Amino acid sequence: MTRDLIYLDGNFTPRTEARVSVEDRGFLFGDGVYEVIRVVRGRLFAADFHNERLERSLKGIDIALPHPVARLTEVASQLLRDNGLLDGEATVYMQVTRGVATRSHAYPTAAVSPTVYVSAAAFKPMTEFQKTGALAITQPDLRWGRCDLKTINLLPNVMAAQQAVAKGAFESVLIRDGRITEGSRTNVFGVVGNSLRTHPCNTRILPGITRAVVEKLCAELKIDIDETPIRIDEIPSLREMFLSGTTTDVMPIVKLDGRPVGSGKPGEITLRLQKVLDDEIYARGN
């Protein structure tokens, strides 16, 4: 029988028995950060990159862990073993909140211990959409000004994602000041003319782990990336568009707001990157 253990504040416990205080600041304010890591046959993909980003997010909102961030990947590996998830694919979720304190907007004046939560679950890739391409819609980017921090304050993302679901689309592509920033849970790339374009890594977007891997693969394939945001007036002339993300890999977008992107099929650059990323994730040839 498959076990379902999670890690909470130093203890491995059955998920159904885990409890978090109603005064936890993550529950009250969304005062925390998180990471999601892809796992293939027990191997945590790009774990070092995830650790670096988690450490950056923690520093960005002034939360200090009592141990190195890398300890959480050790916890994740134990959960994968204990839960029988060493075969096939899985995801690991890590969350750290500021901890439990009497409700007050400012940080607690007395020292509190952060709440640390890690879980693991089986995962099935969305291979059908990766082959045929997916649909997306555009939505205004109404999020706060520090999108570079991976915080658990995700209500604008949730609402944008729900708009996509309501319209039968896979993702919402967010637009701010007349330019594409990213998706509700993905980074966005597009081919304009002969140029592969994406938004630069600044406070307007989350620096995606899969995005970083895609950039490395582009360098190996001699594909230049232009970090110039795609303007809304350039959308009709897009030759290709794809998303990148931990659970989406390289996902072709073949229709945006009901209109075909390029030929309406996954494009050449998208398919090349999709293949080499697939090889990287599954460590083929190694």
C-alpha positions in Angstrom: 0.0 0.0 0.0 1.3 3.5 -0.9 1.9 5.6 2.1 1.1 9.3 2.1 3.5 11.0 4.5 4.3 14.7 4.5 7.0 16.7 6.4 5.8 19.5 8.8 8.1 21.4 11.2 10.6 18.6 11.7 8.3 15.6 11.7 7.2 13.1 9.1 3.5 12.5 9.5 0.5 11.1 7.6 -1.0 13.8 5.5 -4.4 13.3 7.1 -3.0 13.9 10.6 -1.0 17.1 9.7 -2.2 20.3 11.4 -1.3 24.0 11.0 -2.4 26.7 13.4 -5.2 29.1 12.3 -2.8 31.9 13.4 -0.1 30.8 11.0 0.8 33.9 8.9 0.6 31.9 5.8 -3.0 31.2 6.5 -3.8 34.8 7.6 -1.7 36.9 5.2 -0.2 34.6 2.6 3.1 35.4 4.3 5.4 32.8 2.8 7.1 31.3 -0.2 7.2 28.0 -2.0 8.8 25.9 -4.7 7.6 23.0 -6.9 10.3 20.5 -8.1 9.9 17.9 -10.9 11.0 14.4 -10.1 11.9 11.6 -12.5 12.7 8.1 -11.1 13.6 9.7 -7.7 15.9 12.4 -9.3 14.9 15.9 -8.4 15.3 17.9 -11.6 17.3 21.2 -11.3 17.2 21.0 -7.5 20.2 23.4 -7.1 18.3 26.0 -9.1 15.2 25.6 -7.0 17.2 25.8 -3.8 18.8 29.1 -5.0 15.4 30.6 -5.9 13.9 29.5 -2.6 16.8 31.1 -0.7 16.3 34.3 -2.7 12.6 34.4 -2.1 13.1 33.8 1.7 15.6 36.6 1.8 13.3 38.8 -0.2 10.6 38.6 2.5 12.9 38.4 5.5 12.3 34.8 6.6 15.3 32.9 8.0 15.4 29.1 8.1 17.1 27.4 11.1 19.0 25.2 8.6 20.4 25.4 5.0 17.7 25.4 2.3 19.3 22.3 0.8 18.0 20.4 3.9 14.6 20.5 2.3 15.7 18.6 -0.8 17.1 15.9 1.6 13.6 15.8 3.2 12.0 15.6 -0.2 14.2 12.6 -1.1 13.2 10.8 2.0 9.5 11.5 1.3 9.9 10.1 -2.2 11.4 6.9 -0.7 8.9 6.6 2.1 5.9 7.2 -0.2 7.0 4.7 -2.8 7.6 7.4 -5.5 11.0 6.4 -6.7 9.6 4.9 -10.0 7.9 7.0 -12.6 7.3 10.7 -12.1 6.4 12.9 -9.2 6.4 16.5 -7.9 7.7 17.9 -4.6 6.0 20.9 -3.0 8.0 23.0 -0.5 6.4 25.8 1.5 7.8 28.1 4.2 5.7 30.7 6.1 6.8 33.2 8.7 5.2 31.1 11.4 2.5 31.4 14.1 1.9 34.7 15.8 -1.1 36.8 17.0 -2.6 38.6 13.9 -0.9 41.9 13.1 0.1 43.2 9.7 3.7 44.0 10.7 6.2 41.2 11.3 5.9 39.6 14.8 8.0 41.5 17.4 8.9 38.3 19.2 10.9 35.6 17.5 8.8 32.9 15.9 9.8 29.8 14.1 8.9 29.5 10.4 6.4 26.8 9.4 8.1 24.4 7.0 6.0 22.0 4.9 7.1 19.5 2.3 5.0 17.0 0.4 5.4 14.7 -2.6 2.8 13.4 -5.1 2.7 11.3 -8.3 2.7 13.3 -11.5 1.6 12.6 -15.1 3.0 14.9 -17.9 0.6 16.6 -20.3 1.9 14.8 -23.3 -1.2 15.3 -25.5 -1.0 19.1 -25.4 2.8 18.9 -25.9 2.2 17.1 -29.2 -0.7 19.0 -30.6 -0.3 22.4 -28.9 -2.5 24.2 -26.5 -4.9 27.2 -26.4 -4.3 30.3 -24.4 -6.0 33.6 -23.8 -4.7 37.0 -22.8 -5.5 38.7 -19.5 -4.4 41.9 -17.8 -1.5 41.4 -15.4 -2.9 42.7 -12.1 -0.3 41.2 -9.7 1.9 43.0 -7.2 5.2 44.6 -8.1 7.5 41.8 -6.8 6.6 38.9 -9.1 10.2 37.8 -9.0 9.6 36.4 -5.5 7.8 33.1 -5.4 5.3 33.9 -2.7 2.1 32.0 -1.8 0.1 35.2 -2.5 -1.4 33.7 -5.7 -4.9 35.0 -5.9 -4.4 37.1 -9.1 -2.7 34.1 -10.7 -5.6 31.8 -9.6 -8.2 34.2 -11.0 -6.3 34.5 -14.4 -6.0 30.7 -14.5 -9.7 30.3 -13.9 -10.5 32.7 -16.8 -8.5 30.3 -19.0 -10.4 27.3 -17.7 -13.7 29.1 -18.2 -12.8 29.7 -21.8 -11.5 26.2 -22.5 -7.9 27.3 -22.6 -4.8 25.9 -21.1 -3.2 29.1 -19.8 -3.7 32.9 -19.5 -0.9 35.0 -21.0 -0.6 38.2 -18.9 -0.2 41.7 -20.3 1.1 44.7 -18.5 1.7 48.1 -20.0 1.0 46.7 -23.5 3.6 43.9 -23.2 3.5 40.2 -22.5 5.0 39.5 -19.1 4.4 35.8 -18.4 1.6 33.3 -17.8 -0.4 32.6 -14.7 2.0 29.7 -13.9 4.5 29.7 -16.7 7.1 31.8 -18.6 6.2 32.8 -22.2 8.4 32.8 -25.3 7.5 33.9 -28.8 9.1 34.0 -32.2 8.8 37.4 -33.8 10.4 37.4 -37.3 13.6 35.4 -36.8 13.9 36.3 -33.1 13.0 34.3 -30.1 11.7 36.8 -27.6 10.8 36.7 -23.9 10.4 39.2 -21.0 13.7 40.0 -19.2 14.1 38.7 -15.6 13.1 41.6 -13.4 10.5 42.3 -10.8 7.7 41.9 -13.3 8.1 38.1 -13.8 9.2 35.0 -11.8 12.6 33.7 -13.0 11.4 30.3 -14.0 13.7 27.2 -13.4 12.6 25.6 -16.7 13.1 29.0 -18.4 16.7 29.0 -17.1 17.2 25.4 -18.5 15.7 26.4 -21.8 18.0 29.4 -22.0 21.0 27.1 -21.4 19.7 24.7 -24.1 19.2 27.6 -26.5 22.9 28.6 -26.0 23.9 25.0 -26.9 21.7 25.0 -30.0 23.0 28.4 -31.1 19.5 29.9 -30.7 19.7 33.5 -29.7 17.2 34.8 -27.1 16.2 38.5 -27.2 15.0 39.6 -23.8 12.7 42.3 -25.3 9.0 41.9 -24.2 6.6 41.1 -26.9 4.2 44.0 -27.5 0.5 43.4 -28.0 0.8 44.9 -31.5 3.3 42.1 -32.4 1.0 39.3 -31.3 -0.7 38.9 -34.7 2.7 38.4 -36.4 4.0 35.8 -34.0 5.4 32.8 -35.9 5.5 30.6 -32.8 4.7 30.8 -29.1 5.4 28.4 -26.2 5.3 28.3 -22.5 7.9 26.9 -20.1 7.3 25.6 -16.6 8.1 22.8 -14.1 5.0 20.8 -14.9 4.4 22.1 -18.5 7.9 21.6 -19.9 8.0 23.3 -23.3 4.3 23.7 -24.2 3.4 25.0 -27.7 0.6 27.5 -27.9 -1.2 27.2 -31.3 -4.1 29.6 -30.6 -4.2 32.8 -28.6 -7.6 34.4 -28.0 -9.1 32.1 -30.6 -6.6 33.2 -33.4 -4.0 30.8 -34.8 -0.4 31.5 -33.8 1.7 31.2 -37.0 0.6 28.1 -38.9 -1.6 27.0 -36.0 0.7 24.1 -35.3 3.8 23.7 -33.0 6.7 25.5 -34.7 10.2 24.4 -35.6 12.1 26.2 -32.7 9.4 25.0 -30.2 9.8 21.4 -31.3 13.6 21.5 -31.2 13.6 22.9 -27.7 10.8 20.5 -26.6 13.0 17.6 -27.6 16.2 18.7 -26.0 14.4 19.7 -22.8 12.7 16.3 -22.8 16.2 14.6 -23.1 17.5 16.8 -20.3 14.6 16.0 -17.9 14.8 12.3 -18.5 18.6 12.3 -18.7 18.6 10.5 -22.0 22.1 9.8 -23.4 23.7 10.1 -19.9 
